[in-house]
Amino acid sequence: MTMFSRFLLQLLSAALFWVCGPSLAQTDFPSKPIKIVVPFGAGGVADLTARTVAQKMSEGLGQVIVIENKPGAGGIAAAEAVVKAEPDGHTLFLMSNGTAVSAGLFKKLPFDPQRDLTPVSLLGQFDLAVLVPESSPHKTLSDLLAWGRANPGKMNLGTINIGSTQHLAAELFRSQANLIAQVIPYNGTPAVINALRGGQIDAAVEILGPMRPQIQARAVRALAVMGDTRPADLPGVALVSSQPGMSQFNVASWNALAAPARTPAAVIARLNMEAKNALNHPDVKKRLADLNVTAKHSSPDSLGRLLDADMARWSDVIQKAGISRQ
């Protein structure tokens, strides 16, 4: 081969690199197993949601996706582990509305959710409900609100722990419904159920899923859900937003995927596409529905806007409720 021929070959190789290099680089991902760090214990809704979606995503990605449960500390330890990871798409975070709550609940976080995490896609949403004992004289949400307004200071609303999504949703509900009422936190859903069934509280705000057995057993009644869609199997349940003056009320719990900041855009796009494919699969939709989760995909941008809006909303609720920042 002449020197001129070698020069032409080198020139052609360089040209091919610049033309095809980016696309070839994209095919290198994923080059090893992917890890999703979940800030909740195994067996819960968030954990099972992550496992269900991850199993289907792994088929499209051609790599195993493992779940690492890292509960506690308001999800801070889990998020911190992800933001410190290599930004190559192989370490992901199961983000939730709890991430937005933590930003307003803690004086200082070791990371910035908006700056240090890159949104990938929403995975699912699940309802919060306003519930009463089956024996309650309040048959509708309008009945409950009318009684509460006519008897200021007498209504007791039960929720789980202070700073939880349920607790903050109850505070927001009380405020926007113009109720003078007490929001009483209990240590977990079983305690809320006992208080509701025992008549210690007039109503409760809780995630709908774990309350369904109580509803089916006719021990409690769901008066309304706090999101923008009425559950198909509960046609008689109202939307809180249907009440006069509350048309903008829309609260739902959600789970999503995020990656460390500076993860390449091509990698985010690939993960987003595989999440979409997984969430559109009938088996995944059904398995999530069995968990009372509605499968829901989003663009990274719309997930970012959801996080921003929830951070602003819950910070305002925390401040107005006088909840001490930790």
C-alpha positions in Angstrom: 0.0 0.0 0.0 1.4 3.4 -1.0 1.9 6.3 1.4 -0.9 8.1 -0.5 -3.3 5.1 -0.1 -2.6 4.9 3.6 -3.3 8.7 3.9 -6.6 8.2 2.1 -7.5 5.3 4.4 -6.7 7.4 7.5 -8.7 10.3 6.1 -11.7 8.0 5.5 -11.5 6.5 8.9 -11.4 9.9 10.5 -14.5 11.0 8.5 -16.4 7.8 9.5 -15.6 8.5 13.2 -16.9 12.0 13.1 -20.1 10.9 11.2 -20.8 7.7 13.1 -19.0 8.2 16.4 -21.9 9.6 18.4 -24.3 6.8 17.2 -21.6 4.2 17.8 -21.0 5.6 21.3 -24.7 5.2 22.1 -24.6 1.5 21.4 -22.1 1.1 24.2 -24.9 1.7 26.7 -25.5 -0.2 28.8 -22.2 -2.0 29.1 -22.9 -3.6 32.5 -25.8 -4.3 34.8 -27.9 -1.3 35.9 -28.7 -0.5 39.5 -31.9 1.3 40.7 -31.5 2.6 44.3 -34.9 2.6 46.0 -35.3 4.8 49.1 -37.9 2.4 50.6 -37.9 -1.1 52.0 -38.5 -4.3 50.0 -42.1 -5.3 49.4 -43.7 -1.9 49.4 -45.5 -0.2 46.5 -42.5 1.8 45.4 -40.2 -1.3 45.6 -42.6 -3.5 43.6 -43.2 -0.7 41.1 -39.5 -0.4 40.5 -39.1 -4.2 40.2 -42.0 -4.6 37.8 -40.8 -1.9 35.4 -37.1 -2.8 35.7 -37.8 -6.4 34.7 -39.4 -5.4 31.5 -36.8 -2.6 30.8 -34.0 -5.1 31.2 -35.3 -7.0 28.2 -35.1 -4.0 25.9 -31.7 -2.9 27.3 -30.2 -6.3 27.2 -28.8 -6.0 30.7 -29.8 -7.1 34.1 -31.4 -4.3 36.3 -30.9 -4.9 40.0 -32.8 -3.2 42.8 -30.9 -1.8 45.9 -33.2 -0.9 48.8 -31.8 1.9 50.9 -34.7 3.0 53.2 -34.7 5.7 55.9 -33.7 9.3 56.4 -36.4 10.6 54.2 -34.8 9.0 51.1 -31.7 11.3 51.5 -29.1 8.5 51.8 -30.5 6.8 48.7 -30.5 10.0 46.7 -27.0 10.9 47.9 -25.6 7.5 46.8 -27.0 8.1 43.3 -25.8 11.7 42.9 -22.3 10.6 43.8 -22.3 7.8 41.3 -20.7 7.9 37.9 -23.1 9.8 35.5 -23.2 7.0 32.9 -26.7 5.8 33.3 -25.8 2.6 35.2 -27.0 3.9 38.5 -30.5 5.3 38.8 -32.7 6.6 41.6 -36.4 5.8 42.2 -37.5 9.4 42.8 -40.9 10.2 44.3 -43.1 13.0 45.6 -41.2 12.2 48.9 -38.1 13.7 47.2 -40.1 17.0 46.7 -41.3 16.9 50.3 -37.8 16.4 51.7 -36.7 19.6 50.0 -39.1 21.6 52.2 -38.9 19.4 55.3 -35.1 19.5 55.9 -33.1 22.6 56.6 -30.3 21.4 54.5 -29.9 18.5 52.1 -26.5 17.1 51.0 -27.7 17.4 47.4 -30.0 19.6 45.3 -32.8 17.5 43.7 -33.1 20.0 40.8 -29.4 20.5 40.2 -27.9 17.1 41.0 -30.5 14.7 39.5 -31.6 14.4 35.9 -35.2 13.3 35.4 -35.7 10.2 33.2 -39.4 9.3 33.2 -42.5 9.1 35.4 -43.4 5.4 36.2 -46.7 5.6 37.9 -49.2 7.5 40.1 -51.5 6.3 42.9 -54.4 7.9 44.6 -54.8 9.5 48.0 -58.4 9.4 49.3 -60.6 11.0 52.0 -62.2 8.2 54.0 -64.8 7.9 56.8 -66.0 5.0 58.9 -68.8 3.0 57.3 -71.0 4.1 60.2 -70.3 7.8 59.5 -73.4 10.0 59.0 -71.5 11.8 56.2 -72.4 10.0 53.0 -70.7 12.4 50.6 -67.7 14.7 50.7 -70.1 17.7 50.6 -71.8 16.4 53.7 -68.4 16.1 55.5 -67.3 19.6 54.5 -70.7 21.1 55.4 -70.5 19.6 58.9 -66.9 20.6 59.4 -67.6 24.2 58.4 -70.7 24.3 60.6 -68.7 23.0 63.6 -65.3 24.7 63.5 -62.7 23.0 65.6 -64.6 19.7 66.0 -63.3 17.7 63.0 -60.4 15.4 63.4 -58.5 14.2 60.3 -56.2 11.3 60.7 -53.1 10.6 58.7 -49.7 8.8 59.1 -46.5 10.5 60.3 -45.8 14.2 60.3 -44.2 15.3 57.0 -45.5 12.3 55.1 -47.3 12.9 51.8 -50.6 11.9 53.5 -50.1 14.3 56.3 -49.2 17.2 54.1 -52.1 16.4 51.7 -54.4 16.5 54.7 -53.0 19.9 55.7 -53.5 21.2 52.2 -57.0 19.8 52.1 -57.9 21.4 55.4 -56.6 24.8 54.2 -58.1 24.8 50.8 -61.5 23.6 52.1 -61.6 26.4 54.7 -61.9 24.0 57.5 -60.9 24.7 61.1 -59.9 21.1 62.0 -57.2 19.1 63.6 -54.8 16.9 61.6 -53.8 14.1 63.8 -50.8 12.0 62.8 -50.6 8.3 63.6 -47.7 5.9 63.5 -48.6 4.0 60.3 -51.6 3.0 58.3 -52.9 0.2 60.7 -53.1 2.8 63.5 -55.1 5.2 61.2 -57.5 2.3 60.3 -58.0 1.5 64.0 -58.7 5.1 64.8 -61.1 5.5 61.9 -63.0 2.3 62.7 -63.0 3.1 66.4 -64.5 6.6 65.9 -61.5 8.5 67.3 -61.3 10.5 64.1 -64.0 11.7 61.8 -62.1 11.1 58.5 -58.7 10.1 57.3 -56.4 11.0 54.4 -54.6 7.9 53.2 -53.2 6.2 50.1 -56.2 4.4 48.5 -54.4 1.1 47.8 -53.9 -0.2 51.4 -57.4 1.0 52.3 -59.2 -1.1 49.6 -59.6 -4.2 51.7 -61.2 -2.1 54.4 -63.5 -0.6 51.7 -64.4 -4.0 50.3 -65.1 -5.3 53.8 -67.5 -2.3 54.3 -65.5 -1.1 57.4 -64.7 2.3 55.8 -66.0 4.4 53.0 -64.0 6.4 50.4 -65.8 9.8 49.9 -63.3 11.2 47.4 -59.9 10.9 45.8 -57.5 13.8 45.6 -56.2 13.3 42.1 -57.7 14.2 38.7 -59.2 10.8 37.8 -61.9 8.8 39.5 -61.0 5.1 40.1 -62.8 3.0 37.5 -63.9 0.4 40.2 -65.2 3.1 42.6 -67.7 5.1 40.4 -69.5 6.6 43.3 -66.3 8.3 44.7 -66.0 12.0 44.0 -63.0 14.1 43.1 -62.0 16.7 45.7 -61.6 19.1 42.8 -65.4 18.8 42.2 -66.1 20.9 45.3 -66.8 24.6 44.9 -63.7 26.6 45.2 -61.4 23.6 45.0 -61.2 23.1 41.2 -57.4 23.3 41.2 -56.9 20.7 43.9 -54.9 17.8 42.5 -52.7 15.7 44.7 -51.4 12.2 43.8 -48.4 10.2 44.9 -45.9 9.3 42.2 -42.8 7.3 41.5 -40.2 8.0 38.8 -36.7 7.3 37.5 -33.9 9.8 37.7 -30.1 9.7 37.0 -27.1 11.6 38.2 -26.7 15.1 36.7 -24.4 15.2 33.7 -25.6 11.8 32.4 -25.4 12.0 28.6 -28.6 13.1 26.8 -28.4 10.0 24.6 -28.4 7.7 27.6 -31.3 9.5 29.1 -33.2 9.2 25.9 -32.5 5.5 25.7 -33.7 5.0 29.3 -36.8 7.0 28.6 -37.6 5.0 25.5 -37.2 1.7 27.4 -39.3 3.0 30.3 -42.0 3.9 27.8 -41.9 0.5 26.2 -42.1 -1.2 29.5 -45.0 1.0 30.8 -47.0 0.4 27.6 -46.7 -3.4 28.0 -50.1 -5.0 29.0 -48.5 -7.3 31.6 -46.7 -4.3 33.3 -49.9 -2.2 33.3 -51.8 -5.1 34.9 -49.2 -5.8 37.6 -49.0 -2.1 38.5 -52.8 -1.9 38.5 -52.9 -4.8 41.0 -50.7 -2.5 43.2 -53.3 0.3 42.7 -50.7 2.1 40.6 -51.6 3.7 37.2 -48.7 3.1 34.8 -47.7 6.5 33.5 -44.8 7.5 31.2 -43.5 11.1 30.8 -40.8 13.0 29.1 -37.8 14.1 31.2 -38.9 17.7 30.9 -42.4 17.1 32.1 -41.1 15.1 35.1 -38.8 18.0 35.9 -41.7 20.3 35.9 -43.7 18.0 38.2 -40.8 17.9 40.6 -40.4 21.7 40.6 -44.2 22.2 41.2 -44.3 19.7 44.0 -41.3 21.1 45.7 -42.9 24.6 45.7 -46.3 23.3 46.8 -45.1 21.2 49.7 -42.6 23.8 50.9 -45.5 26.2 51.1 -47.8 23.7 52.9 -45.0 22.8 55.4 -44.5 26.5 56.2 -48.2 27.3 56.6 -48.8 24.3 58.8 -46.0 25.4 61.1 -44.1 22.1 60.7 -40.6 22.4 62.1 -37.9 21.8 59.5 -35.6 19.0 60.5 
